[in-house]
Each structure stands twice: as structure tokens, then as C-alpha cells.
Amino acid sequence: MLKNIEAVILDLDGTLVGSGYVWKKVDEDFFGRRGMDVPEDYTAKINSFSFRETAEFTKREYNISENVEEIMAEWNNMAEREYAERVKLKEGAADFLKLLRSKNIKTGIATANTAELFLPCLKNNGVDKYFDTYACGNEVKNSKEAPDIYLLCAERLKVSPEKCLVFEDITRAVKGAKRAGMKTCGVYDVHNAFEWESVKAAADYSIKSFKELL
């Protein structure tokens, strides 16, 4: 899988870390405060959106009175402590990052999440030192269905797209990375289990655990 690869780009939520429970609770509390249940298809609809796109969609679709900035701030406040203190890496992820470093393969994060949340998470898990750069959804125009965020990350890594391998847990993101001309590996996540078959079909490779790569 790593043959002719000079850089590995990893998604954060659902791929590198098991954070699905955080956003499930955030969604429940956010809608609950407004006397609503979480819409049944909400997660599927927002899966590849950036943080801001999710806020814009949520405000528009469900007539939320607060503005987009206020919605994002509320979500950040609700999730901040979990990311800084409790969200953990997926099994084998730390050892995989060490392996990449030993092979002089560059590493980057491409995430729809915000730096305010994921940087403390990486530091708390002791792996921030293994990453050369990152790209966030609010730095590009389009969601992860498009190649934008992956191309930005590759540009910062100074590696051509065809020499990059991207790890993602949702189908639309895998397809976005492939549109960037990159190799892709699907990663199983229990919170996106409903997508697993389509993720496997879209990606060049697939794993259920990073331990498979060690």
C-alpha cells in the first residue's frame, strides 16, 4: 500500500480518532435545547460538509434562530473538553504514525473539523509531533466531495497528488480524494458502519483497524 507513496493524509473524525460519540451527543443536546429530535437522516446529509457548511445547512434546513457564527461557537463549546481530554486514537493509529515517520513518509491532517478542537486532541494523545501540516474545511471553498482540501494539504506537504495516500471513513470523502488524483484507503468506523460497503467499493484499499498495516 505504501509503495511509491511520499505522503499520507488522514481524516480526523471517524478515521484517526473515535469521536463519533461526541458529535452524536452534541447533535442530541443542540436539537434537544430547541425542543427537537435529531433528524433521522441528519448525519448522512452532513457527513462530507465542512464545519461552516454544516452550520449553514443546519440553520437553513431547520430554521435555527441563531446565526452561523453562534451555532459554530455553541458546537465548539459543547465538544471542546471531550476533544482536549477524552477523545482517543483508534487502535493501532499511533504505531502506524510511528511507522510512517520511520519510513520518512510525510503526514498531514485533512479535516472538516476546526483546529481549536483537533490540535488539543492530537497533543493529548501524544501524536501532534508526527504531523507535518494540516488543512481544515474552513480553508477551502468546497466540501470533501471535491478535491480542494486534499490538494491544499498536498501542496503544504510539497508532495504531488499521485504520491499521496488518503485515509477516509466516508464514501463522498474517498471520492473527493480520488478526484484529487490520490490513492485512497477506507477506514471502518462504527458510527458510519452504514457506509462501509460503499466505502470499500470506492477506495483503492480498506482496513478495519490500523493494526492491519503494522
Residue pairs with C-beta under 8 A, 6 or more apart in sequence:
1 165
1 183
1 185
1 205
1 213
2 8
2 103
2 105
2 165
4 163
5 105
5 163
5 164
5 165
5 183
6 105
6 106
6 159
6 160
6 163
6 164
7 105
7 106
7 107
7 108
7 154
7 157
7 159
7 163
7 164
7 165
8 100
8 105
8 106
8 107
8 108
8 164
8 165
8 166
8 167
9 107
9 108
9 109
9 110
9 150
9 153
9 154
9 157
9 164
9 165
9 166
9 167
9 177
9 182
10 16
10 107
10 108
10 109
10 110
10 166
10 167
11 109
11 110
11 111
11 144
11 166
11 167
11 168
11 169
11 173
11 187
12 19
12 109
12 111
12 113
12 118
12 121
13 19
13 20
13 23
13 111
13 112
13 113
13 169
14 20
14 169
14 170
14 187
14 189
14 191
14 192
15 90
15 167
15 168
15 169
15 187
15 189
16 89
16 90
16 93
16 109
16 167
17 87
17 88
17 89
17 90
17 93
17 121
17 125
18 87
18 88
18 89
18 90
18 189
18 190
19 82
19 83
19 87
19 121
20 189
20 190
20 191
20 192
21 191
22 79
22 82
22 83
22 87
23 79
24 191
25 78
26 75
26 78
26 79
27 38
27 42
27 43
28 38
29 78
30 74
30 75
30 78
31 37
31 38
31 39
31 62
34 64
36 62
39 45
39 62
43 191
44 194
45 57
46 53
46 54
46 57
46 58
47 170
47 172
47 173
47 192
47 195
48 112
48 143
48 144
48 145
48 170
48 172
48 173
48 176
49 57
49 112
49 137
49 143
49 144
50 112
50 136
50 137
50 138
50 140
50 143
50 144
51 72
51 75
51 112
51 113
51 114
51 136
51 137
51 138
52 68
52 72
52 137
52 138
53 112
53 137
53 143
54 112
55 68
55 71
55 72
55 75
56 68
58 64
58 71
59 66
59 67
59 68
59 71
64 71
66 74
72 114
76 114
76 116
76 117
79 117
80 116
80 117
80 120
83 117
83 118
83 120
83 121
84 120
84 121
84 124
85 124
87 121
87 124
87 125
88 125
89 125
89 127
90 187
90 209
90 210
91 209
91 210
91 211
92 209
92 210
92 211
92 212
92 213
92 214
93 127
93 210
94 125
94 126
94 127
95 210
95 211
95 214
96 210
96 213
96 214
97 107
97 127
97 130
98 130
99 213
99 214
100 107
100 130
101 107
101 130
106 132
106 157
106 159
107 130
107 131
107 132
108 131
108 132
108 133
108 134
108 135
108 153
108 154
108 156
108 157
109 118
109 122
109 131
109 133
109 134
109 135
109 153
110 134
110 135
110 144
110 149
110 150
110 152
110 153
110 166
111 118
111 134
111 135
111 136
111 137
112 136
112 137
112 143
112 144
113 136
113 137
114 136
114 138
115 134
115 136
118 134
119 128
122 128
122 131
132 156
132 157
133 153
133 156
133 157
134 153
135 149
135 150
135 152
135 153
135 156
136 149
137 143
137 144
137 149
139 149
139 152
140 146
140 148
140 149
140 152
141 148
142 148
143 172
143 176
144 168
144 170
144 172
144 173
144 176
145 172
145 173
145 175
145 176
146 176
146 179
147 176
147 177
147 179
147 180
147 181
149 176
150 161
150 164
150 166
150 176
150 177
150 180
150 182
151 161
151 180
154 160
154 161
154 164
154 180
154 182
157 164
161 180
161 181
161 182
162 181
162 182
164 180
164 182
164 183
165 182
165 183
165 184
165 185
166 174
166 177
166 180
166 182
166 183
166 184
166 185
167 184
167 185
167 186
167 187
168 174
168 177
168 184
168 185
168 186
168 187
168 199
168 203
169 186
169 187
169 188
169 189
169 192
169 195
169 199
170 192
170 195
170 199
171 195
171 198
171 199
171 202
174 184
174 186
174 199
174 202
174 203
175 202
177 184
178 184
178 202
178 204
183 204
183 205
184 202
184 203
184 204
184 205
185 203
185 204
185 205
185 206
185 207
186 196
186 199
186 200
186 202
186 203
186 205
186 206
186 207
187 199
187 206
187 207
187 208
187 210
188 196
188 199
188 206
188 207
188 208
188 209
192 199
199 206
200 206
207 213
